[in-house]
Amino acid sequence: MRLVFIGAPGAGKGTQARRLESEKGWTVVATGDLLRAAIAENTPLGQQAQAYIQRGELVPDELVNQLVAERLATLDSFILDGYPRNLAQAAMLETILTQPLDAVIYFEISEDALIERLSGRRICPKCHAVYHLTANPSPRGDQCGVCEATLITRDDDQPDTVRKRFQVFREQTAPLIDYYRERGLLHTVPADAAPDAVYQRVLSVL
Ligand code: AMP
């Protein structure tokens, strides 16, 4: 299965992608996670990407395209979480793929609901599990329920950066909705619900 997940920051793409990965075995390729790992390891890519991520802007296409091309080269089944983020990346993805996409899922949700979600989001810096203080708390409190690392708030979940990321989504990423609709690939999943309910909707689309 070859899937693309599109949605504004906090729409739940990562949570749904991780669950599909563990239940179906399709590998998640999450560009945000790969970039954060590169920053944590202080690689040349991480050094270049850091300032863009802190400002809530997109990292330049050539850096992200190369990262995705390297990851997809070895995968038959994957879920792209957070890529493509603009029309240029979508065009590049078509040249990277050796087999066509099966579906694009758009997680649709209002910005008000997203602000509430992002302010309570906590992530595991080690295994990338995603939690929410009230909606999806870790069974181990401030430690990851999977690997026991101490959970953190993402720097770019601060309110000013979140506003910038929404603007980037509206201006650069939202045009992909029509792009994939015109290609007959788009499925819209209402994402303003608990993770389990959204997961059932994703399964019914697939
Ligand atoms: P995410 O974890 O998907 O919310 O991504 C966090 C940040 O990483 C974004 O705000 C961007 O700065 C950067 N990023 C992730 N994916 C991409 C992409 N496909 N193109 C450019 N920047 C990206």
Residues whose N, C-alpha, C, O or C-beta is under 5 A from the ligand:
A	BS01	AMP	T31 G32 D33 L35 Y52 I53 G56 E57 L58 V59 V64 D81 G82 Y83 P84 R85
